[in-house]
Each structure stands twice: as C-alpha cells, then as structure tokens.
Amino acid sequence: MTGTSMEFSFNDKALRADLRERLSKLENPEPFLKSIGEEFASAGGVINQRFKYERGPDGTPWAPLSESQRRRRQKRYGNAPMTILRMRGYLAGSINYQVGGSSLTIGAGKEVEDYAAIHQFGGKAGRGLKAVIPARPYLGFSDGDLDSIEEHLMQQL
C-alpha cells in the first residue's frame, strides 16, 4: 500500500499473547483481517464515522478550524458548511485497507499522502511553512475498537 498509513502494536503483553494465540488457531487469517479492514475502512466504517463526527480514535474532538481558515472558506464558498477535513472529501474517500498474509494495513491513498500525514500528526504547512496545522487523528484504535476486533476474532474461532 502506498500513501499514509500507520502501524499499531499492542503494548499490553498479555493482550498480545492472547491475540497471537487466538490468531494461531485460524487456518487462514485473511477472512478475519478483511472483516476488520471492512469494519474500519469501508465507506460507512469506523474511520468514516470519525470524519462525520470530527473526533479522533479516542473520542477527542478535533481542533476547530482557525479563524483565518473560517474567513477564507466563507469568502470562497459562501455559506458552505465549516466541516473539518471534509471540504471536498478527498481524504475520507481515500481511506482503504490491504491484507497480505497475516498483515492488515489501513491508511489513506497516495493521492492525498501529504495532506493525510499533516492532519494525522499536525505540523507546519503552507508557503514558508508559516501555517501550523493541529493534529486531527483519524487513524488508530480506541478501547472499544479493540473490543470489536476481539469479538470478530472470537466469531472466527
């Protein structure tokens, strides 16, 4: 997969051991991994809901648009909604997943690579790197997401 993606690992050794043991019982992990990919990266999936409700994986609301950004949008688009990261829908529309063997990658497409990264992690952007973009994470797993993944895995066993 090209573009922006993140790799997550579980820091809890007991959880990792438990998941590893359960995954080892699957003859073919690909159907399980595809079901997780669909749940998170499909058009109506978990990540799409984060864009809709403008919240990160942990439920924290994204930083609001700056006043200067609001003025620019008002001038350019009139009374268009002041949505965050959804003005044209390119980023949300590029979210995809790829399964390869026992690996699942979820991320944004190559066509929005720079835009995806700056909004996930935050940083300086624009002419002369004068604009400071706050992090507005959309990739990642909440505790509830991990519970859902565990439920999927239990259904596969």
N, C-alpha and C positions, 0 to 999 in steps of 0.2 A: 504494500500500500504506500502510495506517495502522499504528500501533504502533511498535515499536522495531526499527530496522534500522541497518545500518552500511554505509557506502560505503568500498570499498577501492580504492586505486590502487597500481600497482606503481612503486616508486621507481627501479628499475633501468631507465635509459633504453633500453639495448639490448634488454632483455626486452620493454618496452612497444612499441618499434618493431617487434620481431619478431612479437608478438601482433597488433598493429594491421595489419601486412602480411598475416598469415595470415587474420585475420578479414575483411579487404577482399576476399579471394578467394572468400568464401562469398556466393552469390547471396542467401540468406536465413539470417541468423544465428540466428533464433528456435529451430530444432530443436537447434542446439548449446547455446544458452543454457538451453533447457528440460532438456536432458540433465544440465547442470551443476546446475541447480536441483533436479532429482530426486535426483542423487547426494548433495547436501548436505542438502536439507530434507525428504526423504521419511521415512516412519516408521522405516525401517531405515538411514537415511543417515548421513553423516559426523557431523552435529551431534547426532543421536540417540545415536551411539556415545560422544560426549563426555559426555553426561549419564550414560550407563550406566557409563562408567569414571571419571567425575568428574575429567576433565582438560581443560585449555584447548587451543586450537588448536596450541600449540607443544609439547604433551605434559606441561606442568607440572601436577601435581596441584592441584586446588582446595584452598583453605584449609579445614581441618576445621571442623566445627560448634563453636561456642563451648561451654564447659562449661555455661553457663546455658541455652543452647538445647537441649542434650542433656537436661538435667534437666526442662525444660518438656515436651519430647516424651515422655520416659519417664513423667512424671506423667499426661500427657493420653492417650497412646496405648499405654502399657504396653511390651511387647516388640517394638514395630514397628521395622523396620529404620531405622537412623540415616543414611539416604541424604541426599545434598546436592542441593538443587534438584529433588527428585523426590518429595516427600512426597505430593502429590496429582497430579502430572503435568501441571498446567495450563501451565506454561512450555514444557516439551518438546513437549507436544501442540499448542501454538500456532505452532510454527515452520512457516513457509511461504515460498513464493517467488512472484515475479511477473516475467513477461517482458513487456517493451514495446519493440518495435523492436529496437534493438541494446543494450538495457539489461537487466540482471538484478538484482533486489533480493531479498535473503534476510533474513528477520527474524522477530520474534515478533509475534503478533497484538495488536490494540488492547486486547483484554480483559485483557491482562497487561502493558500498556505500562510502568507504573511499576515493577512487580516485575522485569520484564525488564531495564530500564535499571540499576537499583540493583545487580543481580547481575552484569551485564556489566562495569560500570565501578567498582562499590563506592561507598561514601559513607555519610552519616548517614541514619538512618531511625527510625521508631517515634515514640512520644509524646515530644514535645520534642526530637526528633532526637538522642536520647541513645544509641541503638544504632549502632555502627559496623559496617557490613557490608563484608567484604573483597570485592574484585573476584574474580569467578569467571567469567572469559570463556568463552563458548561459541560466539560468532560470530568468524569470522576464518579465515585460511588459513595452513596450515603449508607448508613447502617441499614436502612430499610431496603436499599438496593441489594445489599449483601444477603439479607434475609430472603429476598426474592430469588437470588441466584441459588441459594441453598435449597429452596423449595423446588426449583427447576431440577436441580441435581437429584433430589430425593425421588422425583417423579420418573427419572430416567433409570433408577436402580430397580 
